[in-house]
Amino acid sequence: MQKRPETPLRYQEEGNVHLDFHGAVNTTIDFIVERYGVEVLHEIFAKVGRDVYVDLRRHMLEGHPEELVRHWRHFFTRENADYDIAVSEDEIVLTVRRCTAYHHVAKISPSVSAHFCDQTTKVNEAIAEGTPYRIDTEITGPGACRQIIRRRA
């Protein structure tokens, strides 16, 4: 994958991590699914991928997925997740062995929403939509996944 000069990372919140935010997201996910259905939830996540992460989409459209890699590193490191990222010529693989958000929600909530990880899958799909890349997200266990960026065929 081709490199480009690094620019300042747009999404780089610092300071105290409020993990209970993930609990609020979990509750909101269940509310939306119960009240409006899973299709509406997926539309919301797609809008987040397209509109909130517009800068990441722009980089992907321009052929520079390394910006998403920088984003992943920032946030997974910030939340002390157990993860690694492998970059090769053909693909970029983020392996999350222990997602801090998922496991925090499991600790503070009665249950983790069956749709909790949809936020990752659907946001990734929307970030990659119409770009030279696709992002495949494989849920490999409770609070574990692989996110793979590949050039489209």
PEWOPE-V622706 format. One record per residue. N is the residue number from 1. RES is the residue in one letter. PSI is psi in degrees with one decimal (NA if undefined). OMEGA is omega in degrees with one decimal (none if undefined). BURIAL is 1 if it has 16 or more other ideal C-beta (glycine too) atoms within 10 Angstrom, else 0. Layout:
n->{N,N}
res->{RES,RES}
psi->{PSI,PSI}
omega->{OMEGA,OMEGA}
burial->{BURIAL,BURIAL}
This chain:
n->{1,2,3,4,5,6,7,8,9,10,11,12,13,14,15,16,17,18,19,20,21,22,23,24,25,26,27,28,29,30,31,32,33,34,35,36,37,38,39,40,41,42,43,44,45,46,47,48,49,50,51,52,53,54,55,56,57,58,59,60,61,62,63,64,65,66,67,68,69,70,71,72,73,74,75,76,77,78,79,80,81,82,83,84,85,86,87,88,89,90,91,92,93,94,95,96,97,98,99,100,101,102,103,104,105,106,107,108,109,110,111,112,113,114,115,116,117,118,119,120,121,122,123,124,125,126,127,128,129,130,131,132,133,134,135,136,137,138,139,140,141,142,143,144,145,146,147,148,149,150,151,152,153}
res->{M,Q,K,R,P,E,T,P,L,R,Y,Q,E,E,G,N,V,H,L,D,F,H,G,A,V,N,T,T,I,D,F,I,V,E,R,Y,G,V,E,V,L,H,E,I,F,A,K,V,G,R,D,V,Y,V,D,L,R,R,H,M,L,E,G,H,P,E,E,L,V,R,H,W,R,H,F,F,T,R,E,N,A,D,Y,D,I,A,V,S,E,D,E,I,V,L,T,V,R,R,C,T,A,Y,H,H,V,A,K,I,S,P,S,V,S,A,H,F,C,D,Q,T,T,K,V,N,E,A,I,A,E,G,T,P,Y,R,I,D,T,E,I,T,G,P,G,A,C,R,Q,I,I,R,R,R,A}
psi->{137.0,147.4,155.7,159.9,140.8,139.5,165.3,136.9,122.1,-43.6,92.9,47.6,142.1,-171.2,-166.8,132.2,121.6,88.1,-22.3,-16.9,-40.0,-32.2,-40.5,-39.3,-43.0,-47.2,-41.2,-40.9,-49.8,-38.5,-48.1,-44.6,-43.7,-42.2,-40.6,-17.1,158.8,-28.9,-40.7,-41.7,-46.1,-35.1,-41.0,-46.8,-37.2,-39.8,-38.7,-46.9,-40.0,-41.8,-42.3,-42.3,38.8,-35.0,-41.9,-40.0,-42.9,-45.1,-42.3,-42.2,-35.6,-1.0,25.4,78.2,-10.9,-20.2,-38.4,-36.1,-45.0,-41.4,-49.5,-49.7,-44.2,-52.5,-38.1,-34.8,-43.8,-37.0,11.4,41.8,157.0,105.3,166.1,162.2,125.6,124.5,123.7,-179.9,-33.8,-22.5,161.7,126.8,118.1,119.8,117.5,112.0,-30.5,105.5,117.0,-42.9,-50.9,-49.1,-29.0,-43.9,-41.1,-30.3,-35.0,-15.0,157.3,-33.8,156.7,131.4,141.5,-17.2,11.6,-45.3,-8.2,-29.9,-39.4,-49.4,-50.6,-35.5,-44.2,-46.2,-42.0,-38.0,-39.8,-15.2,125.6,5.8,172.1,-0.7,158.7,154.8,113.7,129.8,121.7,119.6,118.3,-5.4,179.5,114.4,28.8,142.8,169.8,131.2,121.2,122.7,125.9,149.4,138.9,149.8,NA}
omega->{-175.2,-178.7,172.5,-179.2,179.5,173.2,177.8,179.1,-175.6,-175.8,-174.4,179.2,179.1,175.9,-175.8,176.5,179.1,-175.6,178.9,172.8,-179.6,175.2,177.3,177.3,179.3,179.5,-180.0,178.2,-179.6,178.6,-178.0,-179.4,-179.1,-174.7,-169.9,179.7,-176.3,179.4,178.3,176.7,-179.4,175.3,178.1,179.4,177.5,178.1,176.0,180.0,-178.6,-169.5,-179.5,-179.4,-177.8,-180.0,177.1,176.7,-179.6,177.9,178.5,177.8,-179.7,177.8,-177.0,-178.9,-178.5,176.0,176.4,176.6,176.9,177.9,178.6,-178.2,-178.4,-172.6,178.6,175.6,-178.9,-178.5,176.9,176.9,173.1,-173.9,166.0,-179.4,176.8,-179.5,175.5,179.9,-173.0,-176.5,173.3,-176.6,171.7,176.4,178.3,179.3,178.2,178.7,-178.8,-178.7,-178.3,-175.4,174.9,178.0,178.8,-178.9,-172.7,-175.8,175.7,177.9,173.4,-179.6,174.9,-178.3,-176.7,-177.1,174.6,-180.0,178.4,-177.2,-174.6,175.8,178.0,179.2,-178.3,177.1,-176.3,-175.8,176.9,179.3,176.6,-174.7,168.3,175.4,177.5,179.5,179.0,175.0,-174.2,178.7,177.8,179.6,179.8,179.9,169.3,177.0,-171.3,174.5,177.3,173.6,178.0,179.7,none}
burial->{1,0,0,0,0,0,0,0,0,0,0,0,0,0,0,0,1,0,1,0,0,1,1,0,0,1,0,0,1,1,0,1,1,0,0,0,0,0,0,0,1,1,0,1,1,1,0,0,1,1,0,0,1,0,0,1,1,0,1,1,0,0,0,1,1,1,1,1,1,1,1,1,0,0,1,1,0,0,0,0,1,0,1,0,1,0,0,0,0,0,0,1,1,1,1,1,0,0,1,1,1,1,1,1,1,1,0,0,1,0,0,1,1,0,1,1,1,1,1,1,1,1,1,1,1,1,1,1,1,0,1,0,1,1,1,0,1,0,1,0,0,0,1,1,1,0,1,1,1,1,0,0,0}
